[in-house]
């Protein structure tokens, strides 16, 4: 197959019968005062007919900007990053920027190493999932003078401008919903990880039960060291709680990915969802809609997070000194069958 040669300014210059400098000025974004309107119109017509496309590299040399942003995407532990990326892409495009995606993908040195390598990439700034408290990431960006913004709710003390969901108020929404369904003994499934999002979601749980006058009982908080192990079919600690004299009729999963093994554990013990136990999750990952029954959950504001992170990054690129703080965006509750009062769910056979 014959390779198509890129049309250059010289090609347009010859076809239009004017100098290269005139072509460059005529094709500039703003109407250049040194080019008369007729010449400008003719040059642009010729350029369009030839299929001329401006060089991003040449534009960067002229302006000092590439009009592109990088985003470092996390590993599979962050199951919800895709809608944030989609929103960030759209927000960047509205501002005339391209979005370049860089997976960590087991890179030795992690996020900091990925950022160090961006010195060789035509980009004006970088958006990172996670690492809000990572000084190595901050230093890597500072070393190559690269503006940076973060989406993260794990770090307690942030060292970079950060966007996150309001985990505390979201968790309170979830537990208040269980209470509104008549549930008074509400257990919590939490990961062994002690990230900021876990602390804040637990705080929201305590806020809700306190406001409802429900006594706090820490025996209803169940820890799972193997929460990220997808091979685990049922969870013994939850089964033990079911078999104890404590009893519970509501269950708040700190994250959606805990709901599937929780429902399997309940079914294995002969408990129906939501007839015997109503369940609420947090995140509204895609899997929440695929569970049986579909999971009521708190949706993180993915679209707003992507757009806000891009706007934050663009402010930094423009030279604004950003506060080293976490901006928290509101969540909302998505009600599905796992908490419906009227639904009588059967326990699957086997």
N, C-alpha and C positions, 0 to 999 in steps of 0.2 A: 504494500500500500504506500502510495506517495505521501510523504510527510508535508503537511501544510505549514508554510513559512509564516511567521508572525509579521503582520503589517507594521512598518515602522514610521516614525515621523518623516524620514527621508522619502519614503514611498508617497506619503500624502503631499509632501513638498513638491515632488516632481509632477504628480498628477494635477495639482492645483496651480502650478507655475509660480509659486512664491517660495521664499526662503524658509529654512527649517525654524528659525526663530519666530517668524511670523505665524507659522503653523502652530507652534507651541503656545504663543500668546492667544491665537484665535480659539484654541481648544481648551483654554483655561476655564475654570468654573465660572469666574466673574468675567464680564465683558471688559477686555483690556482696552484702555483709551488709545493705545498706539495702533490699533487695527480698526479700519473703517468698517461699518456694518456690512457692506456688500462683500468685502473680502472675507469677513468672518463667516458670513452665510455660505459663501462658496466653499471655503475650507471645510466647514463642518459637513456640508453635503458630500464632498469628496471622501472625507474620512468615513462617513457612514456607508457609502457605496463600497469602499475598499474593505470594510470590516475592521477598521482600526480600533484597538482597545488600549487605553492608557496603561503604562507600566506602573505597577504599585511601587516597585523599587525606585523608579525615577521620581514618582510623586513624593516618596519618603525623603529622598535626597533634597527635594525642593522645600518641603514643609517641615522636615524633622519628625514626621509622624507617619506611622504605617496604616492607621485607621483599622487596626485589628487588635483584638483582645484574646488572651489565653485563659483557659479554664482547666484546672487540674482536677480530674474526677477521681473519686475514691474507689476502693475495692468493693466487693459485693456486700460487705457488712452494711453499707448504706444503700438499702434497697430502694430509696425514694428519690435519688438524685436526678433521674431522667426528666421528670416534669419541670424541675428547677432549671435544668440545662435548656430545655425547649423555650421556657419563658425568657431566660437570659439571652438566648440567640435572637429572639424576636425584639427584645429591648435594645440590644446592640445594633441590630439592623435598622431600627427606627432612627438611631443616631448616626447611621452611616458607617458602622463598624462591622467587620467580620469577627466570628468567634472561632478560635482554634482550640480543639480539644486535645488534652494531653493526659492519658491514663497513667496512674502510678504503676500498675501492672508488675509489681514485685521489684521495682527499680531499687537497686542497692543505694541506701542513703535516704530512701523515701521521698517525701514532698520536697525537702530542701534540695536534694540532688536534682529533681526535675526542674526546680526553679533556677538553679545554677546553670543548667543547660539552656535556659531560655535566652541567655546572652547571644546565642547563635540563631535565634528565631525572630522574624520580623513581627514584633508585638509591642504594644504601648502600655500594657498593664496585665496583671494576672489575678484571676478569681480562683480561690482555693476552697474545696470542701474540707472542713476540719482544720486543725492546727492553729486555732485562735490563741492558744497559750504557748505555742512552739517558738522559742527564741531563735532556734536554728533556721526556721523558715523566714522569720522576720529579717535575720541577718543576711540570709541568702538574697532576699529581694533588695535590701539596702545596698549590698555590695555591688549590684549591677544597676542600681538606681531605678528599680522597677516598681511602679505603684502597685499596691496589692490590697485586696479586700477578701474577707473570709465569710463563709457560711458555716456556722458551727454552734452546737449547744452542749459540747462535752467539757470544754475547759472552763474552770471557775474564774480564773484571772486571765483576762485577755490582754495580749500584747499587740494586737492588730485590730483595725476597724472591722467589726463583725456584725453579721445579720443572723437572726435566729427567730424561731417561733417562741411565743410566750407559753412555756411549758407548764408553769404553775397554774395560770388561769385556765388553760386547756384541760388539765387534769381535774380541776375543780368542776368544770362543765361536765366531764365524763361521769364523775361520782355523783354529782347532783342529779344527773339523769337517772342513774340507778335508784337513787333515793326517791325520785318522783314516781318510779315504777313500784314503790312499796317495799323496796329492799332495805333491810336494816343491818344485816350482818354481811358486810362487804369486805371480802378478802382482796389482797393485792399480790400479783405476781411481779417480782422485780428481778432484774439481772444481778449477778454478783458484781458487775462493773459499778464503780462509784462515780460515774460522770455527773456533770452538773445537771444534765437533763433528767437523770434518775432522781437526784435530790429535789429538783423543782417539781417533778411530777408527784413525788411522795408528799411534798409540802402542800400541793393542791388537793390531794386526797384528804390530808388531815384538815385542811381548811373547810372542805365540804362536810365532813362528818361532824366537826365541831359546830358549824353553823346549824346543823340539823339536830344538835343535842344528842348525837350518838356517841357513847363512850369509846374512847380510843382503846384498842386491844392489839398490841404489837404481835401477838401470836397469830394474827391473821395476815401478817406480812410474810410471804413465802419467797425465799431466796433460791435462785437456780444457777449453780455454777456452770451447768452445761446448756444454758439458754441458747447459745449460738450453734449448738450441735444439731443439725437438721436430721441426723439419723435417729435421734431419740423419738420414739413413738408416743410414750406416755411418761409423765413425771411422777416419780415416787413421792417427793415431798408434798405434792398436791393431793395425791392419793391418800397419804397419811393424814392430811388435814380433813379430807372427806370422811375418813374412818374415825376421827377423833370426836370427842363430845362437844367440840366448839361449834361446829356447824356454820354454814354460810349460805346466803341466797343470792349474793351478788359477787361479781369478780371483775376487778379492774386490772387489765394487763398493761404493764408499763409501756410495752411496744406491741404492735400488731403481730410480729412474727412469733410471739409467745402464745397467741390464741389458738393456733391449730393443735399443738400437742395438749393444750389445756382442755379443748373440747373433746379430744380423743380420750383423755384421762377421765373426764366426766362421764362420757358414754360408757367407758369400760367399767365404771363403778355403778352403772345403772341410773345415772342422773341425766335428765333431759334439759336441753337449752332451747328456749329460755324458761320453760315451765318450772323447773326446779332451781336453776341458777341462771340469772341474766349476766351477760358478759359485754364489757366495753373494752375497746383497745385504744391505741394512740398511734397516729401517723397517717392512716388511710392509705396504706400501700395497696397496690393492685390486688394482692392476695386477699385483702379484707372482703372483697366482693365475691371471691371464689369459694370461701368457706361455706360449710353447711351447719347451721344457718349463716347467711351473710352477716358480717360483723358490724355492729354499731361501733363507731370509732370517732376520734377527734382528728380532723384533717389539719395538717400543717399547711400554712398559706404558701404553697410551693410557687405559684405564679408570682405572687407579690415578693417572695424571697428572691427569685431570679431577677426580677426587674429592679428591686431595691439594691441588690448587690451590684448590678451593672451601673446604676446611677451613682452609687457610692464610689465605685472605681473610677468613673469618669470625672467625678469631682476631684479625686486625688490626682488624676492625670492633668487636670486643668491647673494644678498647683495649690489647691486648697489643702491646708493642714487639717486632717481629720482627727477627731477625738478617738482615743484608744478605748472604745467602749463597745458594748453589745446593744444593738438596736433590736428590740423584740416586737414581732408582729403578731396580731391577734389570730387565733385559731377559730374553728367552728365545729360543731358537733354534726356528724352524719348518722342519722338513725336508720338502722336496718333491722333484720329479723331477730338478731341475737338478744334483743331487749324487749320485743313486743309482748305486752301483757297478755293479749288474746291468743297468741300462738301456742298451740300444744304440739311440741316437738316429740317425735318418737325416738326411742333409742335404737340405733342401728343394730341389726343382728351381727353376731360374730365380732 
